[in-house]
Amino acid sequence: MTKKKKPLNKTKGKIIQGKTAEDRFKEIHGMTIQEWNAKQEEEFKAKTGMTYDEWYVNQVKTTTPIDFIKEPKGTITEEDVKLIKDLQELGLKDEVIIVLLHYVMVVSRIGLVHSLVIKMGKSWHENNLTTVEEAIVFVREEQNKYKESSEKNY
């Protein structure tokens, strides 16, 4: 028997008035998203002795692209192995490949569309991304550009 999650009692039956996601979040949680993230980061660092970024960099540097893809299901397809080899042939390092694969998995929500990943891999190679840290900065910059452009469209 699984436990059902309790709804947030502080919002149960309450009409949320905030017009933006930030306003609604603050109304529900009593703090901004930035304050929430800082609190979560502090708790994570207290538990692990590392920041999220340090932990992620460590994870990326201590795994292979094949192990990264295998991790959720325990298996990998021949096509996924070919994709990794193709990305390596482009000149991308394994740590950059893992960040790319993770980014595509999170953003696309449809999995690894190989043609899309190869196209992005070429772009990352042209942008001379050689370390996990550079790849993370690049991803954050891309996300900020996307966020800014989507906010302009509202």
C-alpha positions in Angstrom: 0.0 0.0 0.0 1.4 3.4 -1.0 1.0 6.5 1.0 -0.8 9.4 -0.7 0.9 12.7 -0.6 -0.8 15.2 1.6 -1.8 18.4 -0.2 -0.2 21.5 1.1 -2.4 22.5 4.0 -1.4 26.1 3.7 -3.0 26.4 0.3 -5.9 23.9 0.6 -9.0 25.7 -0.3 -7.2 29.0 -0.8 -7.3 31.0 -4.1 -3.9 32.0 -5.2 -3.9 35.6 -6.4 -0.4 36.0 -7.9 -0.2 37.0 -11.5 3.2 35.6 -12.2 4.8 32.3 -11.4 7.1 34.1 -9.0 4.2 35.8 -7.2 2.3 32.5 -6.9 5.3 30.7 -5.6 6.0 33.5 -3.0 2.3 33.4 -1.9 2.4 29.6 -1.4 5.9 29.3 0.1 6.5 32.6 1.8 9.7 33.2 -0.1 10.9 33.8 -3.6 12.1 31.1 -5.9 15.6 32.4 -5.6 15.4 32.2 -1.8 13.9 28.7 -2.0 16.8 27.6 -4.3 19.4 29.1 -1.9 17.8 27.3 1.0 17.8 24.0 -0.9 21.4 24.5 -1.9 22.4 25.1 1.8 20.6 21.9 2.9 22.3 19.9 0.0 25.7 21.3 0.9 25.1 20.5 4.6 24.3 16.9 3.6 26.9 16.3 1.0 29.7 18.8 1.7 29.3 20.0 -2.0 27.2 22.5 -3.9 24.9 21.2 -6.6 27.3 22.2 -9.3 30.3 20.6 -7.6 28.3 17.4 -7.1 27.2 17.4 -10.8 30.7 18.0 -12.1 31.9 15.2 -10.0 29.2 12.9 -11.3 29.9 13.8 -14.9 33.7 13.4 -14.5 33.3 9.9 -12.9 31.0 8.3 -15.4 31.1 7.5 -19.1 28.4 8.5 -21.7 27.5 4.8 -22.0 27.0 4.4 -18.3 25.0 7.7 -18.2 22.5 6.4 -20.8 22.4 2.9 -19.2 21.7 4.4 -15.7 17.9 4.8 -15.8 17.1 1.5 -17.5 20.2 -0.6 -17.2 20.4 -1.1 -20.9 21.6 0.7 -24.0 20.8 0.3 -27.6 23.3 -0.1 -30.5 21.9 3.2 -31.9 22.7 5.0 -28.6 26.3 3.6 -28.7 26.6 4.8 -32.3 25.3 8.2 -31.2 28.0 8.4 -28.6 30.7 7.4 -31.1 29.5 9.9 -33.6 29.7 12.7 -30.9 33.2 11.5 -30.0 34.2 11.6 -33.7 33.0 15.2 -33.8 35.7 15.9 -31.2 33.5 16.3 -28.1 35.0 15.0 -24.9 33.0 12.4 -22.8 32.2 14.9 -20.1 30.8 17.4 -22.6 28.8 14.6 -24.3 27.2 13.7 -20.9 26.1 17.3 -20.3 24.7 17.4 -23.9 22.8 14.2 -23.5 21.5 15.3 -20.1 20.4 18.6 -21.5 18.6 17.0 -24.4 16.9 14.5 -22.1 15.6 17.2 -19.8 14.7 19.9 -22.4 13.2 17.7 -25.1 11.2 15.4 -22.8 11.0 13.0 -25.7 14.3 11.3 -25.2 17.4 11.2 -27.4 16.4 12.2 -30.9 19.7 11.3 -32.5 19.6 13.8 -35.4 18.9 16.6 -32.9 21.7 15.5 -30.6 24.2 15.3 -33.5 23.1 18.8 -34.7 23.5 20.2 -31.2 26.8 18.3 -30.8 28.2 20.1 -33.9 27.1 23.4 -32.5 28.8 22.6 -29.2 31.9 21.6 -31.0 31.8 24.9 -33.0 31.4 26.8 -29.7 34.6 25.0 -28.6 33.1 23.5 -25.4 35.9 21.3 -24.0 35.1 21.0 -20.3 32.0 20.1 -18.2 32.2 23.6 -16.7 32.1 25.3 -20.1 29.2 23.1 -21.1 27.2 24.0 -18.0 27.8 27.7 -18.6 26.7 27.3 -22.2 23.5 25.4 -21.2 22.6 28.1 -18.6 23.2 30.9 -21.2 20.9 29.0 -23.7 18.3 28.6 -21.0 18.4 32.3 -20.1 18.1 33.2 -23.8 15.0 30.9 -24.1 13.5 32.3 -20.9 14.0 35.9 -22.0 12.5 35.2 -25.5 9.5 33.4 -24.0 8.9 36.2 -21.5 8.8 38.7 -24.4 6.2 36.7 -26.2 3.7 37.1 -23.2 
